[in-house]
Amino acid sequence: MHICSRLMTLLHDQGLDDTIVVVGGIVPEADIAELKALGIRAVFVPGSPMQQIIDFLYGAVRPRAEAL
């Protein structure tokens, strides 16, 4: 939580609020809602299906690429 909170603050301070931040690893279920409230776009825990991660990234990045 501490690292993610600091990361989101630093991104905000640099005007990078539109950066897509994804977290993965062993994350307590109780922390996921708080991470998302910080602006973390997705949290993938061990065992998350690879296709779920791919679909999220594709859906998050594609609209930005098409806008270029």
C-alpha positions, -999 to 999 in steps of 0.1 A, spaced: 0 0 0 28 24 9 46 20 -24 14 23 -45 3 53 -26 36 70 -31 38 60 -67 3 75 -74 13 107 -56 45 110 -76 26 104 -109 0 130 -99 28 156 -90 43 151 -125 9 156 -142 8 119 -152 -27 112 -140 -36 94 -172 -9 67 -166 -23 32 -165 -10 16 -133 -14 -21 -128 -4 -41 -97 2 -78 -95 12 -102 -68 1 -113 -34 -24 -86 -25 -48 -90 4 -84 -89 -7 -91 -61 17 -65 -39 0 -78 -42 -35 -106 -16 -31 -82 8 -15 -57 4 -43 -84 11 -69 -94 42 -49 -58 54 -52 -62 51 -90 -47 17 -96 -65 5 -127 -62 -32 -121 -50 -57 -95 -40 -92 -106 -34 -117 -79 -16 -151 -83 -37 -174 -104 -52 -146 -125 -58 -160 -159 -33 -147 -184 -62 -140 -209 -78 -117 -182 -46 -97 -180 -42 -95 -217 -78 -84 -222 -74 -57 -196 -42 -43 -211 -56 -45 -246 -88 -27 -236 -69 -1 -216 -42 7 -242 -60 3 -275 -83 34 -272 -52 55 -265 -33 40 -295 -63 47 -318 -64 83 -306 -28 90 -318 
